[in-house]
Amino acid sequence: MAALLDFDFEAIVCPRLIGEFSDALTNKYFRERFDPDDLAEIVVSVEEAADRYEDPKEIAALLRDPNDDYLVALARESGADAIVTGDHDLLDHPGLEPQALDARAACRLLGLLD
């Protein structure tokens, strides 16, 4: 799961990313801890709060996992400053533009952590 971010702290989404996010919330961990209605509300809240773009149409093959290439295309199309993720296909890719950051690094960059 990844999030796109510009340094004004705006999230960027597209239908495919929202779909992945929604699917991730259906895993056992979240189902055991949250009411299904609350999970649905979280997805709606993210959609409403984020800058929405269409799914990228031109997607270059860049990463080990081709299923993540659309995230780079979306980030570039939207002018995102970073891709926030725990996915090492993105984090370990040398010279990726925009850069991939883990959540802790993104929070530090935004001044949310020391």
Secondary structure per residue as TSV (DSSP state, phi and psi in degrees):
chain	resnum	aa	ss	phi	psi
A	1	M	-	360.0	136.2
A	2	A	E	-134.7	158.7
A	3	A	E	-130.0	145.4
A	4	L	E	-102.3	144.4
A	5	L	E	-145.1	138.0
A	6	D	E	-107.4	157.7
A	7	F	T	-74.2	2.2
A	8	D	T	-84.5	7.7
A	9	F	T	65.4	45.6
A	10	E	E	-107.8	130.3
A	11	A	E	-82.6	148.7
A	12	I	E	-125.4	130.8
A	13	V	E	-135.3	164.5
A	14	C	-	-139.4	167.4
A	15	P	H	-54.7	-40.3
A	16	R	H	-63.5	-42.8
A	17	L	H	-66.4	-41.6
A	18	I	H	-61.9	-39.3
A	19	G	H	-61.6	-43.6
A	20	E	H	-64.0	-41.5
A	21	F	H	-62.2	-46.9
A	22	S	H	-61.2	-43.7
A	23	D	H	-62.2	-40.2
A	24	A	H	-62.1	-34.5
A	25	L	T	-73.3	-8.1
A	26	T	T	-90.6	-0.6
A	27	N	S	-71.2	165.4
A	28	K	H	-55.9	-40.9
A	29	Y	H	-54.3	-50.7
A	30	F	H	-73.7	-38.5
A	31	R	H	-61.1	-34.1
A	32	E	H	-76.6	-18.0
A	33	R	H	-111.7	-18.0
A	34	F	S	-132.6	149.7
A	35	D	-	-69.0	138.9
A	36	P	H	-56.7	-34.9
A	37	D	H	-65.7	-36.4
A	38	D	H	-66.3	-38.8
A	39	L	H	-65.0	-41.4
A	40	A	H	-62.7	-38.3
A	41	E	H	-66.7	-35.2
A	42	I	H	-62.1	-44.3
A	43	V	H	-61.6	-45.4
A	44	V	H	-62.4	-42.2
A	45	S	H	-62.4	-41.3
A	46	V	H	-64.9	-45.0
A	47	E	H	-58.2	-42.0
A	48	E	H	-72.3	-33.6
A	49	A	H	-83.1	-25.0
A	50	A	S	-87.6	159.1
A	51	D	E	-78.6	124.6
A	52	R	E	-100.8	135.6
A	53	Y	-	-127.0	161.5
A	54	E	-	-73.2	159.7
A	55	D	-	-59.3	138.0
A	56	P	-	-60.5	140.8
A	57	K	S	-95.6	-36.2
A	58	E	-	-105.5	112.5
A	59	I	-	-122.6	112.8
A	60	A	-	-79.3	144.8
A	61	A	-	-79.8	113.1
A	62	L	-	-127.8	-37.1
A	63	L	S	-104.5	164.2
A	64	R	S	-58.7	-39.7
A	65	D	S	-100.5	105.6
A	66	P	G	-62.4	-18.1
A	67	N	G	-69.9	-14.4
A	68	D	G	-96.2	-9.8
A	69	D	H	-59.7	-32.0
A	70	Y	H	-64.2	-28.7
A	71	L	H	-65.2	-40.9
A	72	V	H	-66.7	-43.0
A	73	A	H	-61.3	-44.0
A	74	L	H	-63.3	-44.3
A	75	A	H	-60.4	-43.0
A	76	R	H	-69.0	-44.8
A	77	E	H	-61.7	-36.6
A	78	S	H	-88.4	-11.0
A	79	G	T	78.4	23.4
A	80	A	-	-60.8	147.9
A	81	D	S	-87.2	-21.5
A	82	A	E	-160.0	159.5
A	83	I	E	-112.5	119.3
A	84	V	E	-98.0	122.8
A	85	T	E	-160.0	163.7
A	86	G	S	-108.5	2.7
A	87	D	-	-80.6	117.4
A	88	H	H	-71.5	-17.7
A	89	D	H	-61.1	-33.3
A	90	L	H	-88.4	-48.0
A	91	L	H	-61.9	-35.6
A	92	D	T	-92.7	0.2
A	93	H	S	-77.5	117.4
A	94	P	T	-67.9	134.6
A	95	G	T	70.3	18.6
A	96	L	-	-63.1	132.4
A	97	E	S	-126.7	123.3
A	98	P	S	-70.7	163.7
A	99	Q	E	-65.3	152.3
A	100	A	E	-102.3	134.1
A	101	L	E	-127.6	146.3
A	102	D	-	-78.9	167.8
A	103	A	H	-59.4	-39.6
A	104	R	H	-63.7	-45.4
A	105	A	H	-63.8	-39.3
A	106	A	H	-63.8	-42.8
A	107	C	H	-64.5	-39.1
A	108	R	H	-63.6	-44.8
A	109	L	H	-62.2	-34.9
A	110	L	T	-84.3	-0.3
A	111	G	T	78.4	19.7
A	112	L	S	-90.5	-15.3
A	113	L	-	-134.8	153.2
A	114	D	-	-82.6	360.0
